[in-house]
Amino acid sequence: MKKIVYMDAAASWLKNQSVIESEVGFLANFYANAGRGVCERAANVDKTIADVRQNVAEFIGTKPANIVFTFGATDSLNRIVNIIQNTEPFKNSKPVVAVSDLDHHSARLPWQALSNAGGCEIVVCPLDNNLNIDLTRIPKCDVFVITSMSNVLGVAQDVESIIRIARQKNPNVITIVDAAQLVAHNKLDVSKMGCDFLVFSGHKIGADTGVGIMYIRNPENFNPDKFGGGMVNRLPGICSDSAQF
Ligand SMILES: Cc1ncc(COP(=O)(O)O)c(C=O)c1O
């Protein structure tokens, strides 16, 4: 193999041999459909998924029930817009959504699209002279999109303080942390941050492409945005457990 010096880690992570071997081994020897089989192979796959969910939960300081697997940070960020839009009190109202110029387009465009359709009002949170979120000018808002580390500047934001101040202005504000870059460099602790949602992609921290994480602090407070798959034994609307996410 040609030796290269890889300097594009902010975009994606080249895969470790252990990841490649584990995936190839699974596909070649242990593959089964997840979430719907009762044979030993299928049960082993279900157990592996439960173990991964547990590992991810521990990785960011939460419980497995708060972890939703997605296709990546972009997918998580888009789904959060749908989830919030599907849930009271925002179903028939027009939330004020704070964004900032630190945001990646994946965090900004879904809200911009909703705003263009008349579904929300966007306010831009000012940055200070060092291009960090200005803690003295946090706007009062219903939803706050917080990019915890910009992919352009690479500076960690003081997420805990940002959320604390946003809650002083509106105790019901829903806070969304885009940790797609931060997760590669810092230990995350969602309980310390106090955010309502947090997202990141697997491919930036060594996992395969096409997997991502959406953390939800109170899944019982939000309506699911996806239905079907796996085994279904309850009708939507009758239950709102996080397994539906
Ligand atoms: C800060 C930030 N948010 C979101 C994304 C989107 O991640 P993905 O393309 O893996 O969905 C990126 C990707 O570069 C990013 O750097």
The ligand as an SDF file (V2000), in Angstrom:
LIG
                    3D

 16 16  0  0  0  0  0  0  0  0999 V2000
  -19.2290   20.6260   12.8900 C   0  0  0  0  0  0  0  0  0  0  0  0
  -19.8150   19.6440   11.9050 C   0  0  0  0  0  0  0  0  0  0  0  0
  -21.1210   19.3660   11.9830 N   0  0  0  0  0  0  0  0  0  0  0  0
  -21.6940   18.4850   11.1420 C   0  0  0  0  0  0  0  0  0  0  0  0
  -20.9720   17.8470   10.1740 C   0  0  0  0  0  0  0  0  0  0  0  0
  -21.6620   16.8800    9.2610 C   0  0  0  0  0  0  0  0  0  0  0  0
  -21.1700   15.5970    9.4790 O   0  0  0  0  0  0  0  0  0  0  0  0
  -21.5220   14.4030    8.4740 P   0  0  0  0  0  0  0  0  0  0  0  0
  -21.1330   14.8730    7.1120 O   0  0  0  0  0  0  0  0  0  0  0  0
  -20.7110   13.2680    8.9600 O   0  0  0  0  0  0  0  0  0  0  0  0
  -22.9900   14.1520    8.5680 O   0  0  0  0  0  0  0  0  0  0  0  0
  -19.5990   18.1000   10.0470 C   0  0  0  0  0  0  0  0  0  0  0  0
  -18.7930   17.4540    8.9930 C   0  0  0  0  0  0  0  0  0  0  0  0
  -17.7550   17.9250    8.6020 O   0  0  0  0  0  0  0  0  0  0  0  0
  -18.9970   19.0220   10.9480 C   0  0  0  0  0  0  0  0  0  0  0  0
  -17.6950   19.2900   10.9040 O   0  0  0  0  0  0  0  0  0  0  0  0
  1  2  1  0
  2  3  1  0
  2 15  2  0
  3  4  2  0
  4  5  1  0
  5  6  1  0
  5 12  2  0
  6  7  1  0
  7  8  1  0
  8  9  2  0
  8 10  1  0
  8 11  1  0
 12 13  1  0
 12 15  1  0
 13 14  2  0
 15 16  1  0
M  END
$$$$
